[in-house]
Amino acid sequence: MKNRFWIAANIIFDLKTGDKREILTLVNHEIDATFFKKDEAENYKKFVAQRADNIEWFVDETNLRGKGLYVIRGEQNA
């Protein structure tokens, strides 16, 4: 059995300072993932793969919101 999840990219603003932080989170459904252009998805995949070595990462083309968009999917043995 495998656990499957996708990457969602979010921006968080600190209300006191106004500082912006970019955050990557894991979501349970592809529709909740962030949709990227292929080169962006490959770059993010490389970034997370270096930090989560017990997860296998994939860049998948998705048709949920049109053509030419990609999501990052992770799989982990359960």
Gaussian input, Z-matrix of N, CA and C with variables (Angstrom, degrees):
# hf/3-21g

backbone

0 1
 N
 C     1     B1
 C     2     B2     1     A1
 N     3     B3     2     A2     1     D1
 C     4     B4     3     A3     2     D2
 C     5     B5     4     A4     3     D3
 N     6     B6     5     A5     4     D4
 C     7     B7     6     A6     5     D5
 C     8     B8     7     A7     6     D6
 N     9     B9     8     A8     7     D7
 C    10    B10     9     A9     8     D8
 C    11    B11    10    A10     9     D9
 N    12    B12    11    A11    10    D10
 C    13    B13    12    A12    11    D11
 C    14    B14    13    A13    12    D12
 N    15    B15    14    A14    13    D13
 C    16    B16    15    A15    14    D14
 C    17    B17    16    A16    15    D15
 N    18    B18    17    A17    16    D16
 C    19    B19    18    A18    17    D17
 C    20    B20    19    A19    18    D18
 N    21    B21    20    A20    19    D19
 C    22    B22    21    A21    20    D20
 C    23    B23    22    A22    21    D21
 N    24    B24    23    A23    22    D22
 C    25    B25    24    A24    23    D23
 C    26    B26    25    A25    24    D24
 N    27    B27    26    A26    25    D25
 C    28    B28    27    A27    26    D26
 C    29    B29    28    A28    27    D27
 N    30    B30    29    A29    28    D28
 C    31    B31    30    A30    29    D29
 C    32    B32    31    A31    30    D30
 N    33    B33    32    A32    31    D31
 C    34    B34    33    A33    32    D32
 C    35    B35    34    A34    33    D33
 N    36    B36    35    A35    34    D34
 C    37    B37    36    A36    35    D35
 C    38    B38    37    A37    36    D36
 N    39    B39    38    A38    37    D37
 C    40    B40    39    A39    38    D38
 C    41    B41    40    A40    39    D39
 N    42    B42    41    A41    40    D40
 C    43    B43    42    A42    41    D41
 C    44    B44    43    A43    42    D42
 N    45    B45    44    A44    43    D43
 C    46    B46    45    A45    44    D44
 C    47    B47    46    A46    45    D45
 N    48    B48    47    A47    46    D46
 C    49    B49    48    A48    47    D47
 C    50    B50    49    A49    48    D48
 N    51    B51    50    A50    49    D49
 C    52    B52    51    A51    50    D50
 C    53    B53    52    A52    51    D51
 N    54    B54    53    A53    52    D52
 C    55    B55    54    A54    53    D53
 C    56    B56    55    A55    54    D54
 N    57    B57    56    A56    55    D55
 C    58    B58    57    A57    56    D56
 C    59    B59    58    A58    57    D57
 N    60    B60    59    A59    58    D58
 C    61    B61    60    A60    59    D59
 C    62    B62    61    A61    60    D60
 N    63    B63    62    A62    61    D61
 C    64    B64    63    A63    62    D62
 C    65    B65    64    A64    63    D63
 N    66    B66    65    A65    64    D64
 C    67    B67    66    A66    65    D65
 C    68    B68    67    A67    66    D66
 N    69    B69    68    A68    67    D67
 C    70    B70    69    A69    68    D68
 C    71    B71    70    A70    69    D69
 N    72    B72    71    A71    70    D70
 C    73    B73    72    A72    71    D71
 C    74    B74    73    A73    72    D72
 N    75    B75    74    A74    73    D73
 C    76    B76    75    A75    74    D74
 C    77    B77    76    A76    75    D75
 N    78    B78    77    A77    76    D76
 C    79    B79    78    A78    77    D77
 C    80    B80    79    A79    78    D78
 N    81    B81    80    A80    79    D79
 C    82    B82    81    A81    80    D80
 C    83    B83    82    A82    81    D81
 N    84    B84    83    A83    82    D82
 C    85    B85    84    A84    83    D83
 C    86    B86    85    A85    84    D84
 N    87    B87    86    A86    85    D85
 C    88    B88    87    A87    86    D86
 C    89    B89    88    A88    87    D87
 N    90    B90    89    A89    88    D88
 C    91    B91    90    A90    89    D89
 C    92    B92    91    A91    90    D90
 N    93    B93    92    A92    91    D91
 C    94    B94    93    A93    92    D92
 C    95    B95    94    A94    93    D93
 N    96    B96    95    A95    94    D94
 C    97    B97    96    A96    95    D95
 C    98    B98    97    A97    96    D96
 N    99    B99    98    A98    97    D97
 C   100   B100    99    A99    98    D98
 C   101   B101   100   A100    99    D99
 N   102   B102   101   A101   100   D100
 C   103   B103   102   A102   101   D101
 C   104   B104   103   A103   102   D102
 N   105   B105   104   A104   103   D103
 C   106   B106   105   A105   104   D104
 C   107   B107   106   A106   105   D105
 N   108   B108   107   A107   106   D106
 C   109   B109   108   A108   107   D107
 C   110   B110   109   A109   108   D108
 N   111   B111   110   A110   109   D109
 C   112   B112   111   A111   110   D110
 C   113   B113   112   A112   111   D111
 N   114   B114   113   A113   112   D112
 C   115   B115   114   A114   113   D113
 C   116   B116   115   A115   114   D114
 N   117   B117   116   A116   115   D115
 C   118   B118   117   A117   116   D116
 C   119   B119   118   A118   117   D117
 N   120   B120   119   A119   118   D118
 C   121   B121   120   A120   119   D119
 C   122   B122   121   A121   120   D120
 N   123   B123   122   A122   121   D121
 C   124   B124   123   A123   122   D122
 C   125   B125   124   A124   123   D123
 N   126   B126   125   A125   124   D124
 C   127   B127   126   A126   125   D125
 C   128   B128   127   A127   126   D126
 N   129   B129   128   A128   127   D127
 C   130   B130   129   A129   128   D128
 C   131   B131   130   A130   129   D129
 N   132   B132   131   A131   130   D130
 C   133   B133   132   A132   131   D131
 C   134   B134   133   A133   132   D132
 N   135   B135   134   A134   133   D133
 C   136   B136   135   A135   134   D134
 C   137   B137   136   A136   135   D135
 N   138   B138   137   A137   136   D136
 C   139   B139   138   A138   137   D137
 C   140   B140   139   A139   138   D138
 N   141   B141   140   A140   139   D139
 C   142   B142   141   A141   140   D140
 C   143   B143   142   A142   141   D141
 N   144   B144   143   A143   142   D142
 C   145   B145   144   A144   143   D143
 C   146   B146   145   A145   144   D144
 N   147   B147   146   A146   145   D145
 C   148   B148   147   A147   146   D146
 C   149   B149   148   A148   147   D147
 N   150   B150   149   A149   148   D148
 C   151   B151   150   A150   149   D149
 C   152   B152   151   A151   150   D150
 N   153   B153   152   A152   151   D151
 C   154   B154   153   A153   152   D152
 C   155   B155   154   A154   153   D153
 N   156   B156   155   A155   154   D154
 C   157   B157   156   A156   155   D155
 C   158   B158   157   A157   156   D156
 N   159   B159   158   A158   157   D157
 C   160   B160   159   A159   158   D158
 C   161   B161   160   A160   159   D159
 N   162   B162   161   A161   160   D160
 C   163   B163   162   A162   161   D161
 C   164   B164   163   A163   162   D162
 N   165   B165   164   A164   163   D163
 C   166   B166   165   A165   164   D164
 C   167   B167   166   A166   165   D165
 N   168   B168   167   A167   166   D166
 C   169   B169   168   A168   167   D167
 C   170   B170   169   A169   168   D168
 N   171   B171   170   A170   169   D169
 C   172   B172   171   A171   170   D170
 C   173   B173   172   A172   171   D171
 N   174   B174   173   A173   172   D172
 C   175   B175   174   A174   173   D173
 C   176   B176   175   A175   174   D174
 N   177   B177   176   A176   175   D175
 C   178   B178   177   A177   176   D176
 C   179   B179   178   A178   177   D177
 N   180   B180   179   A179   178   D178
 C   181   B181   180   A180   179   D179
 C   182   B182   181   A181   180   D180
 N   183   B183   182   A182   181   D181
 C   184   B184   183   A183   182   D182
 C   185   B185   184   A184   183   D183
 N   186   B186   185   A185   184   D184
 C   187   B187   186   A186   185   D185
 C   188   B188   187   A187   186   D186
 N   189   B189   188   A188   187   D187
 C   190   B190   189   A189   188   D188
 C   191   B191   190   A190   189   D189
 N   192   B192   191   A191   190   D190
 C   193   B193   192   A192   191   D191
 C   194   B194   193   A193   192   D192
 N   195   B195   194   A194   193   D193
 C   196   B196   195   A195   194   D194
 C   197   B197   196   A196   195   D195
 N   198   B198   197   A197   196   D196
 C   199   B199   198   A198   197   D197
 C   200   B200   199   A199   198   D198
 N   201   B201   200   A200   199   D199
 C   202   B202   201   A201   200   D200
 C   203   B203   202   A202   201   D201
 N   204   B204   203   A203   202   D202
 C   205   B205   204   A204   203   D203
 C   206   B206   205   A205   204   D204
 N   207   B207   206   A206   205   D205
 C   208   B208   207   A207   206   D206
 C   209   B209   208   A208   207   D207
 N   210   B210   209   A209   208   D208
 C   211   B211   210   A210   209   D209
 C   212   B212   211   A211   210   D210
 N   213   B213   212   A212   211   D211
 C   214   B214   213   A213   212   D212
 C   215   B215   214   A214   213   D213
 N   216   B216   215   A215   214   D214
 C   217   B217   216   A216   215   D215
 C   218   B218   217   A217   216   D216
 N   219   B219   218   A218   217   D217
 C   220   B220   219   A219   218   D218
 C   221   B221   220   A220   219   D219
 N   222   B222   221   A221   220   D220
 C   223   B223   222   A222   221   D221
 C   224   B224   223   A223   222   D222
 N   225   B225   224   A224   223   D223
 C   226   B226   225   A225   224   D224
 C   227   B227   226   A226   225   D225
 N   228   B228   227   A227   226   D226
 C   229   B229   228   A228   227   D227
 C   230   B230   229   A229   228   D228
 N   231   B231   230   A230   229   D229
 C   232   B232   231   A231   230   D230
 C   233   B233   232   A232   231   D231

   B1=1.4449
   B2=1.5340
   B3=1.3175
   B4=1.4530
   B5=1.5190
   B6=1.3093
   B7=1.4572
   B8=1.5178
   B9=1.3193
   B10=1.4690
   B11=1.5145
   B12=1.3188
   B13=1.4562
   B14=1.5139
   B15=1.3153
   B16=1.4594
   B17=1.5228
   B18=1.3255
   B19=1.4626
   B20=1.5267
   B21=1.3231
   B22=1.4621
   B23=1.5242
   B24=1.3151
   B25=1.4626
   B26=1.5237
   B27=1.3242
   B28=1.4591
   B29=1.5174
   B30=1.3078
   B31=1.4547
   B32=1.5162
   B33=1.3337
   B34=1.4589
   B35=1.5226
   B36=1.3295
   B37=1.4610
   B38=1.5241
   B39=1.3206
   B40=1.4553
   B41=1.5257
   B42=1.3191
   B43=1.4619
   B44=1.5276
   B45=1.3223
   B46=1.4643
   B47=1.5238
   B48=1.3074
   B49=1.4713
   B50=1.5176
   B51=1.3299
   B52=1.4587
   B53=1.5165
   B54=1.3407
   B55=1.4681
   B56=1.5184
   B57=1.3099
   B58=1.4680
   B59=1.5162
   B60=1.3286
   B61=1.4691
   B62=1.5098
   B63=1.3238
   B64=1.4612
   B65=1.5258
   B66=1.3263
   B67=1.4570
   B68=1.5293
   B69=1.3172
   B70=1.4619
   B71=1.5188
   B72=1.3224
   B73=1.4560
   B74=1.5245
   B75=1.3065
   B76=1.4610
   B77=1.5223
   B78=1.3196
   B79=1.4638
   B80=1.5252
   B81=1.3189
   B82=1.4633
   B83=1.5151
   B84=1.3368
   B85=1.4574
   B86=1.5216
   B87=1.3025
   B88=1.4654
   B89=1.5252
   B90=1.3063
   B91=1.4646
   B92=1.5316
   B93=1.3252
   B94=1.4628
   B95=1.5285
   B96=1.3203
   B97=1.4670
   B98=1.5230
   B99=1.3082
   B100=1.4579
   B101=1.5187
   B102=1.3189
   B103=1.4627
   B104=1.5226
   B105=1.3399
   B106=1.4584
   B107=1.5192
   B108=1.3210
   B109=1.4599
   B110=1.5187
   B111=1.3282
   B112=1.4633
   B113=1.5273
   B114=1.3359
   B115=1.4687
   B116=1.5267
   B117=1.3270
   B118=1.4697
   B119=1.5252
   B120=1.3381
   B121=1.4585
   B122=1.5219
   B123=1.3222
   B124=1.4709
   B125=1.5233
   B126=1.3394
   B127=1.4634
   B128=1.5230
   B129=1.3340
   B130=1.4649
   B131=1.5255
   B132=1.3046
   B133=1.4673
   B134=1.5237
   B135=1.3095
   B136=1.4642
   B137=1.5283
   B138=1.3239
   B139=1.4603
   B140=1.5271
   B141=1.3448
   B142=1.4655
   B143=1.5273
   B144=1.3210
   B145=1.4693
   B146=1.5325
   B147=1.3207
   B148=1.4664
   B149=1.5243
   B150=1.3080
   B151=1.4577
   B152=1.5245
   B153=1.3066
   B154=1.4650
   B155=1.5210
   B156=1.3190
   B157=1.4596
   B158=1.5223
   B159=1.3259
   B160=1.4656
   B161=1.5329
   B162=1.3384
   B163=1.4629
   B164=1.5216
   B165=1.3162
   B166=1.4638
   B167=1.5247
   B168=1.3436
   B169=1.4641
   B170=1.5133
   B171=1.3357
   B172=1.4621
   B173=1.5264
   B174=1.3144
   B175=1.4590
   B176=1.5229
   B177=1.3275
   B178=1.4659
   B179=1.5223
   B180=1.3126
   B181=1.4642
   B182=1.5242
   B183=1.3091
   B184=1.4539
   B185=1.5201
   B186=1.2938
   B187=1.4631
   B188=1.5277
   B189=1.3303
   B190=1.4587
   B191=1.5258
   B192=1.3272
   B193=1.4710
   B194=1.5178
   B195=1.3062
   B196=1.4558
   B197=1.5154
   B198=1.3051
   B199=1.4679
   B200=1.5249
   B201=1.3302
   B202=1.4543
   B203=1.5188
   B204=1.3314
   B205=1.4581
   B206=1.5182
   B207=1.3366
   B208=1.4612
   B209=1.5210
   B210=1.3195
   B211=1.4613
   B212=1.5215
   B213=1.3227
   B214=1.4605
   B215=1.5282
   B216=1.3219
   B217=1.4770
   B218=1.5141
   B219=1.3239
   B220=1.4508
   B221=1.5150
   B222=1.3206
   B223=1.4736
   B224=1.5094
   B225=1.3200
   B226=1.4473
   B227=1.5204
   B228=1.3150
   B229=1.4638
   B230=1.5143
   B231=1.3389
   B232=1.4750
   B233=1.5038
   A1=108.83
   A2=115.75
   A3=120.91
   A4=110.56
   A5=115.25
   A6=121.17
   A7=106.87
   A8=117.70
   A9=122.49
   A10=109.21
   A11=114.87
   A12=120.26
   A13=108.88
   A14=115.49
   A15=122.01
   A16=108.75
   A17=115.43
   A18=121.77
   A19=109.94
   A20=115.14
   A21=122.02
   A22=107.45
   A23=116.58
   A24=121.87
   A25=108.37
   A26=116.14
   A27=121.83
   A28=109.92
   A29=115.99
   A30=122.04
   A31=107.19
   A32=115.59
   A33=121.94
   A34=108.41
   A35=115.84
   A36=121.73
   A37=109.19
   A38=116.73
   A39=122.48
   A40=107.71
   A41=117.70
   A42=121.49
   A43=112.76
   A44=117.92
   A45=120.20
   A46=112.03
   A47=116.70
   A48=120.19
   A49=113.02
   A50=117.02
   A51=120.50
   A52=112.93
   A53=116.80
   A54=120.13
   A55=110.83
   A56=114.71
   A57=121.70
   A58=108.57
   A59=116.29
   A60=122.41
   A61=108.79
   A62=115.51
   A63=120.68
   A64=107.33
   A65=115.67
   A66=122.68
   A67=109.56
   A68=116.43
   A69=121.10
   A70=107.82
   A71=116.77
   A72=121.88
   A73=109.67
   A74=115.14
   A75=121.14
   A76=108.55
   A77=116.06
   A78=121.70
   A79=109.09
   A80=115.99
   A81=120.97
   A82=115.52
   A83=117.72
   A84=120.71
   A85=110.28
   A86=116.00
   A87=121.33
   A88=112.03
   A89=118.00
   A90=121.01
   A91=111.18
   A92=117.91
   A93=122.27
   A94=112.96
   A95=116.45
   A96=120.89
   A97=110.77
   A98=115.89
   A99=121.05
   A100=108.19
   A101=115.44
   A102=122.01
   A103=108.14
   A104=115.29
   A105=122.09
   A106=110.77
   A107=115.77
   A108=121.13
   A109=105.86
   A110=117.09
   A111=120.36
   A112=112.82
   A113=117.87
   A114=119.42
   A115=111.56
   A116=117.67
   A117=120.83
   A118=110.51
   A119=116.34
   A120=120.94
   A121=111.02
   A122=117.29
   A123=120.78
   A124=110.85
   A125=117.28
   A126=120.52
   A127=112.02
   A128=116.96
   A129=120.09
   A130=111.07
   A131=117.18
   A132=120.67
   A133=110.43
   A134=116.36
   A135=120.59
   A136=110.39
   A137=116.71
   A138=121.97
   A139=111.34
   A140=117.51
   A141=119.84
   A142=111.98
   A143=117.78
   A144=120.57
   A145=111.21
   A146=116.71
   A147=120.60
   A148=111.63
   A149=117.99
   A150=121.83
   A151=113.71
   A152=118.00
   A153=122.37
   A154=108.31
   A155=115.78
   A156=119.98
   A157=114.20
   A158=119.29
   A159=120.70
   A160=112.33
   A161=115.64
   A162=121.90
   A163=108.42
   A164=116.72
   A165=121.13
   A166=107.80
   A167=116.35
   A168=121.97
   A169=111.35
   A170=115.50
   A171=122.68
   A172=109.43
   A173=116.66
   A174=122.35
   A175=105.99
   A176=116.09
   A177=122.10
   A178=110.42
   A179=116.01
   A180=118.89
   A181=107.75
   A182=116.26
   A183=120.68
   A184=109.27
   A185=116.56
   A186=122.09
   A187=111.71
   A188=116.62
   A189=120.05
   A190=112.69
   A191=117.78
   A192=120.74
   A193=111.48
   A194=117.29
   A195=120.83
   A196=111.92
   A197=115.31
   A198=121.23
   A199=110.61
   A200=115.08
   A201=121.10
   A202=114.90
   A203=117.18
   A204=121.26
   A205=109.60
   A206=114.78
   A207=120.59
   A208=110.54
   A209=115.33
   A210=122.55
   A211=107.82
   A212=114.89
   A213=120.91
   A214=107.03
   A215=115.14
   A216=122.20
   A217=109.10
   A218=116.08
   A219=121.47
   A220=110.24
   A221=115.09
   A222=121.07
   A223=108.87
   A224=114.60
   A225=121.57
   A226=108.12
   A227=116.25
   A228=119.28
   A229=109.81
   A230=114.62
   A231=119.87
   A232=110.02
   D1=144.31
   D2=179.60
   D3=-125.43
   D4=142.10
   D5=169.24
   D6=-86.00
   D7=134.07
   D8=177.97
   D9=-120.32
   D10=138.83
   D11=176.55
   D12=-153.81
   D13=167.72
   D14=-176.93
   D15=-128.07
   D16=162.10
   D17=179.97
   D18=-93.56
   D19=134.06
   D20=171.31
   D21=-120.87
   D22=130.57
   D23=177.73
   D24=-98.97
   D25=130.29
   D26=-178.52
   D27=-129.97
   D28=157.09
   D29=173.68
   D30=-116.55
   D31=131.52
   D32=179.12
   D33=-118.61
   D34=133.20
   D35=178.16
   D36=-109.49
   D37=132.20
   D38=173.62
   D39=-78.49
   D40=120.27
   D41=-175.25
   D42=-67.67
   D43=-27.76
   D44=-179.89
   D45=-79.66
   D46=-44.45
   D47=-172.93
   D48=-101.59
   D49=-21.24
   D50=-175.36
   D51=81.41
   D52=0.85
   D53=179.10
   D54=-61.71
   D55=143.56
   D56=179.81
   D57=-107.86
   D58=137.09
   D59=174.83
   D60=-128.72
   D61=135.70
   D62=174.81
   D63=-96.89
   D64=127.83
   D65=-174.18
   D66=-124.09
   D67=135.80
   D68=171.47
   D69=-104.35
   D70=131.29
   D71=178.28
   D72=-125.93
   D73=163.73
   D74=175.97
   D75=-100.31
   D76=135.18
   D77=177.73
   D78=-123.02
   D79=159.90
   D80=-173.03
   D81=-90.64
   D82=-10.20
   D83=-176.39
   D84=-135.11
   D85=141.33
   D86=-179.46
   D87=-56.93
   D88=-37.24
   D89=-177.80
   D90=-63.44
   D91=-23.63
   D92=179.53
   D93=-88.43
   D94=-7.20
   D95=-178.98
   D96=-73.98
   D97=162.08
   D98=172.89
   D99=-83.05
   D100=138.44
   D101=-179.74
   D102=-98.05
   D103=127.99
   D104=-174.74
   D105=-120.50
   D106=162.10
   D107=162.56
   D108=-74.36
   D109=157.53
   D110=-171.59
   D111=-58.07
   D112=-45.19
   D113=-177.44
   D114=-65.58
   D115=-36.50
   D116=176.39
   D117=-64.40
   D118=-44.17
   D119=-179.92
   D120=-61.46
   D121=-42.11
   D122=178.90
   D123=-62.72
   D124=-40.71
   D125=179.18
   D126=-65.43
   D127=-44.30
   D128=177.46
   D129=-65.40
   D130=-39.45
   D131=178.28
   D132=-59.65
   D133=-45.10
   D134=178.54
   D135=-60.60
   D136=-42.52
   D137=179.37
   D138=-59.53
   D139=-50.79
   D140=-176.52
   D141=-73.52
   D142=-31.49
   D143=-179.35
   D144=-63.78
   D145=-32.17
   D146=178.37
   D147=-72.59
   D148=-18.22
   D149=-175.34
   D150=-108.63
   D151=-16.14
   D152=-179.59
   D153=-131.34
   D154=78.77
   D155=-171.75
   D156=-77.84
   D157=-10.51
   D158=178.34
   D159=-92.25
   D160=11.73
   D161=-179.54
   D162=-123.32
   D163=136.82
   D164=174.69
   D165=-92.66
   D166=128.62
   D167=-174.44
   D168=-110.56
   D169=144.75
   D170=-179.23
   D171=-136.69
   D172=148.34
   D173=169.61
   D174=-106.97
   D175=117.39
   D176=-176.43
   D177=-114.85
   D178=136.38
   D179=171.05
   D180=-72.12
   D181=139.98
   D182=-179.93
   D183=-124.28
   D184=147.57
   D185=176.88
   D186=-112.53
   D187=14.12
   D188=-176.13
   D189=-68.75
   D190=-27.42
   D191=-179.07
   D192=-135.36
   D193=35.79
   D194=179.22
   D195=110.35
   D196=177.11
   D197=-176.74
   D198=-89.47
   D199=158.30
   D200=174.99
   D201=77.83
   D202=18.55
   D203=178.08
   D204=-116.40
   D205=150.77
   D206=-174.02
   D207=-132.98
   D208=152.06
   D209=174.74
   D210=-123.91
   D211=161.11
   D212=177.27
   D213=-108.99
   D214=121.13
   D215=-178.07
   D216=-112.07
   D217=138.34
   D218=174.35
   D219=-115.92
   D220=147.33
   D221=175.31
   D222=-132.74
   D223=138.63
   D224=-178.88
   D225=-137.60
   D226=134.75
   D227=177.38
   D228=-66.80
   D229=135.04
   D230=-179.26
   D231=-97.04

